[in-house]
Amino acid sequence: MTEELDLVFDEFKSCSQKTLSHLEVELTKVRAGKATPAMLNGVMVEYYGSMTPLQQVANVSTSDARTIIVQPWEKPLLNDIAKGIMNANLGLNPQSNGEQLIISVPPLTEERRRDLVKGIKQMAEEARIRIRSARRDAMDAIKKASKDGGIAEDAAEGYEKEVQKMTDTFVKKIDDAILTKEADIMKV
């Protein structure tokens, strides 16, 4: 029976890690006032009739803190890439020079910074909810095993404490990631 609870614990840990990783990926997409290639991660481009991620058809780099350069591997893709960036609703306006796209990232206003902070706090709350839901599922499985007589109450309490400790650890990691991103966004 302890193998079953070990499996429940591992599943909880895996779910929590995936939640944290997802949050970190989403946070990289939030613009903090400076240009990063990660801002274009969600952009899809029509490439020979199918939608393809931008990174698979072009080289994306930054030339300075306010400029993103998109160098397509095939020149005819310039217009399709520009259209893909516009369709992604990122608030960016690519300019073509015939060879590459140059995207100027405007500085954030104070109001926009506050809106972004609200958005990342909402993302953090959703991540915390997913972790708490996984904790509840793990706790229910432990209680069920204890009721069915599969494990002793002391062992069940040990598993419950371990699950709670892991929950606290992941929530702390979420809070730390949000504080770091908030400081990055609010920095002028």
Kinemage of the C-alpha trace (Angstrom):
@kinemage 1
@onewidth
@group {chain A} dominant
@subgroup {mainchain}
@vectorlist {calphas} color= white
{ca met a 1} P 0.000 0.000 0.000
{ca thr a 2} L 2.893 2.376 0.649
{ca glu a 3} L 3.894 1.922 -3.006
{ca glu a 4} L 0.470 3.261 -3.962
{ca leu a 5} L 0.945 6.269 -1.687
{ca asp a 6} L 4.429 6.829 -3.057
{ca leu a 7} L 2.810 6.908 -6.498
{ca val a 8} L 0.211 9.438 -5.259
{ca phe a 9} L 2.990 11.578 -3.793
{ca asp a 10} L 5.053 11.402 -6.996
{ca glu a 11} L 1.994 12.318 -9.064
{ca phe a 12} L 1.335 15.317 -6.791
{ca lys a 13} L 4.962 16.421 -7.086
{ca ser a 14} L 4.925 16.020 -10.878
{ca cys a 15} L 1.673 17.976 -11.233
{ca ser a 16} L 3.009 20.776 -9.027
{ca gln a 17} L 6.274 20.932 -10.982
{ca lys a 18} L 4.386 21.130 -14.274
{ca thr a 19} L 2.249 23.950 -12.862
{ca leu a 20} L 5.341 25.874 -11.791
{ca ser a 21} L 7.051 25.315 -15.157
{ca his a 22} L 3.941 26.473 -17.014
{ca leu a 23} L 3.801 29.638 -14.908
{ca glu a 24} L 7.471 30.366 -15.605
{ca val a 25} L 6.906 29.959 -19.355
{ca glu a 26} L 3.880 32.265 -19.227
{ca leu a 27} L 5.867 34.856 -17.282
{ca thr a 28} L 8.538 34.964 -19.989
{ca lys a 29} L 5.820 36.016 -22.445
{ca val a 30} L 4.866 39.022 -20.325
{ca arg a 31} L 6.619 42.093 -21.619
{ca ala a 32} L 8.648 43.823 -18.928
{ca gly a 33} L 9.574 46.908 -20.913
{ca lys a 34} L 12.620 45.475 -22.618
{ca ala a 35} L 12.757 43.482 -25.813
{ca thr a 36} L 13.328 39.728 -25.575
{ca pro a 37} L 13.037 37.027 -28.253
{ca ala a 38} L 10.718 35.114 -25.880
{ca met a 39} L 8.048 37.764 -26.523
{ca leu a 40} L 7.469 36.136 -29.925
{ca asn a 41} L 7.287 32.522 -28.673
{ca gly a 42} L 3.561 32.181 -29.368
{ca val a 43} L 3.696 33.606 -32.908
{ca met a 44} L 2.598 31.217 -35.649
{ca val a 45} L 3.460 31.758 -39.321
{ca glu a 46} L 1.846 30.233 -42.388
{ca tyr a 47} L 4.617 28.202 -43.999
{ca tyr a 48} L 3.789 26.148 -47.101
{ca gly a 49} L 0.150 25.880 -46.098
{ca ser a 50} L 0.574 24.950 -42.440
{ca met a 51} L 0.897 27.028 -39.300
{ca thr a 52} L 4.461 26.852 -37.970
{ca pro a 53} L 6.094 28.445 -34.901
{ca leu a 54} L 8.114 31.549 -35.779
{ca gln a 55} L 11.312 30.041 -34.325
{ca gln a 56} L 11.185 27.294 -36.974
{ca val a 57} L 11.200 29.689 -39.930
{ca ala a 58} L 13.320 32.603 -38.727
{ca asn a 59} L 16.099 33.668 -36.395
{ca val a 60} L 14.832 35.962 -33.615
{ca ser a 61} L 17.294 38.173 -31.717
{ca thr a 62} L 17.563 41.533 -29.997
{ca ser a 63} L 19.885 44.289 -31.108
{ca asp a 64} L 19.282 46.468 -28.055
{ca ala a 65} L 16.872 46.782 -25.117
{ca arg a 66} L 14.083 48.158 -27.333
{ca thr a 67} L 14.504 46.336 -30.667
{ca ile a 68} L 13.774 42.781 -31.815
{ca ile a 69} L 15.213 41.586 -35.130
{ca val a 70} L 13.505 38.765 -37.049
{ca gln a 71} L 15.675 37.331 -39.827
{ca pro a 72} L 13.656 34.852 -41.954
{ca trp a 73} L 15.465 31.910 -43.468
{ca glu a 74} L 13.599 32.510 -46.736
{ca lys a 75} L 13.013 36.101 -47.915
{ca pro a 76} L 9.505 35.452 -49.308
{ca leu a 77} L 8.369 34.742 -45.727
{ca leu a 78} L 8.828 38.385 -44.608
{ca asn a 79} L 5.183 39.330 -45.220
{ca asp a 80} L 3.840 36.099 -43.699
{ca ile a 81} L 5.966 36.605 -40.580
{ca ala a 82} L 4.821 40.229 -40.265
{ca lys a 83} L 1.207 39.066 -40.636
{ca gly a 84} L 1.763 36.365 -37.972
{ca ile a 85} L 3.187 38.922 -35.524
{ca met a 86} L 0.261 41.269 -36.147
{ca asn a 87} L -2.268 38.405 -35.722
{ca ala a 88} L -0.687 37.429 -32.376
{ca asn a 89} L -2.076 40.663 -30.826
{ca leu a 90} L 1.145 41.478 -29.002
{ca gly a 91} L 0.823 45.203 -29.635
{ca leu a 92} L 3.959 45.130 -31.793
{ca asn a 93} L 4.304 46.656 -35.257
{ca pro a 94} L 7.037 45.013 -37.372
{ca gln a 95} L 8.796 47.121 -40.009
{ca ser a 96} L 10.467 45.452 -42.992
{ca asn a 97} L 13.693 46.615 -44.615
{ca gly a 98} L 13.546 43.954 -47.334
{ca glu a 99} L 15.951 41.610 -45.524
{ca gln a 100} L 14.533 41.367 -42.002
{ca leu a 101} L 11.797 42.627 -39.719
{ca ile a 102} L 12.639 45.256 -37.140
{ca ile a 103} L 10.270 45.489 -34.196
{ca ser a 104} L 10.538 48.490 -31.893
{ca val a 105} L 9.209 47.715 -28.425
{ca pro a 106} L 7.658 50.871 -26.964
{ca pro a 107} L 8.333 51.709 -23.310
{ca leu a 108} L 5.559 50.782 -20.890
{ca thr a 109} L 3.396 53.429 -19.276
{ca glu a 110} L 2.839 53.355 -15.517
{ca glu a 111} L -0.789 52.302 -16.029
{ca arg a 112} L 0.217 49.470 -18.367
{ca arg a 113} L 2.823 48.303 -15.840
{ca arg a 114} L 0.142 48.097 -13.134
{ca asp a 115} L -2.139 46.154 -15.498
{ca leu a 116} L 0.672 43.701 -16.249
{ca val a 117} L 1.313 43.215 -12.522
{ca lys a 118} L -2.401 42.483 -12.001
{ca gly a 119} L -2.225 39.965 -14.831
{ca ile a 120} L 0.780 38.116 -13.426
{ca lys a 121} L -0.805 38.053 -9.972
{ca gln a 122} L -3.870 36.432 -11.551
{ca met a 123} L -1.587 33.859 -13.235
{ca ala a 124} L 0.017 33.162 -9.856
{ca glu a 125} L -3.343 32.673 -8.182
{ca glu a 126} L -4.402 30.217 -10.889
{ca ala a 127} L -1.149 28.283 -10.366
{ca arg a 128} L -1.728 28.217 -6.593
{ca ile a 129} L -5.257 26.912 -7.165
{ca arg a 130} L -3.932 24.088 -9.380
{ca ile a 131} L -1.373 23.139 -6.727
{ca arg a 132} L -3.999 23.208 -3.961
{ca ser a 133} L -6.280 21.050 -6.100
{ca ala a 134} L -3.478 18.516 -6.582
{ca arg a 135} L -2.843 18.638 -2.816
{ca arg a 136} L -6.534 17.965 -2.131
{ca asp a 137} L -6.488 14.969 -4.487
{ca ala a 138} L -3.360 13.587 -2.797
{ca met a 139} L -4.817 14.121 0.688
{ca asp a 140} L -8.061 12.395 -0.330
{ca ala a 141} L -6.104 9.403 -1.632
{ca ile a 142} L -4.127 9.222 1.625
{ca lys a 143} L -7.291 9.432 3.758
{ca lys a 144} L -8.987 6.773 1.635
{ca ala a 145} L -6.001 4.448 2.057
{ca ser a 146} L -6.027 5.080 5.800
{ca lys a 147} L -9.785 4.392 6.087
{ca asp a 148} L -9.515 1.206 4.048
{ca gly a 149} L -6.922 -0.013 6.520
{ca gly a 150} L -4.128 -0.133 3.957
{ca ile a 151} L -1.804 1.999 6.096
{ca ala a 152} L -1.559 3.024 9.704
{ca glu a 153} L -2.740 6.465 10.827
{ca asp a 154} L 0.824 7.479 11.732
{ca ala a 155} L 2.033 6.687 8.237
{ca ala a 156} L -0.937 8.553 6.745
{ca glu a 157} L -0.105 11.599 8.864
{ca gly a 158} L 3.505 11.437 7.678
{ca tyr a 159} L 2.393 11.416 4.037
{ca glu a 160} L -0.040 14.276 4.685
{ca lys a 161} L 2.701 16.355 6.309
{ca glu a 162} L 5.024 15.651 3.399
{ca val a 163} L 2.343 16.676 0.881
{ca gln a 164} L 1.701 19.890 2.837
{ca lys a 165} L 5.426 20.629 3.006
{ca met a 166} L 5.725 20.179 -0.779
{ca thr a 167} L 2.659 22.399 -1.285
{ca asp a 168} L 4.243 25.153 0.809
{ca thr a 169} L 7.505 24.805 -1.142
{ca phe a 170} L 5.798 25.144 -4.531
{ca val a 171} L 3.626 28.070 -3.402
{ca lys a 172} L 6.793 29.805 -2.148
{ca lys a 173} L 8.456 29.241 -5.536
{ca ile a 174} L 5.415 30.755 -7.260
{ca asp a 175} L 5.497 33.767 -4.941
{ca asp a 176} L 9.230 34.246 -5.554
{ca ala a 177} L 8.786 34.067 -9.340
{ca ile a 178} L 5.972 36.618 -9.208
{ca leu a 179} L 7.926 38.999 -6.982
{ca thr a 180} L 10.893 38.835 -9.335
{ca lys a 181} L 8.734 39.468 -12.407
{ca glu a 182} L 6.825 42.260 -10.645
{ca ala a 183} L 10.093 44.005 -9.768
{ca asp a 184} L 11.228 43.590 -13.373
{ca ile a 185} L 7.979 45.067 -14.728
{ca met a 186} L 7.878 48.022 -12.327
{ca lys a 187} L 11.537 48.915 -12.928
{ca val a 188} L 11.662 51.928 -15.212
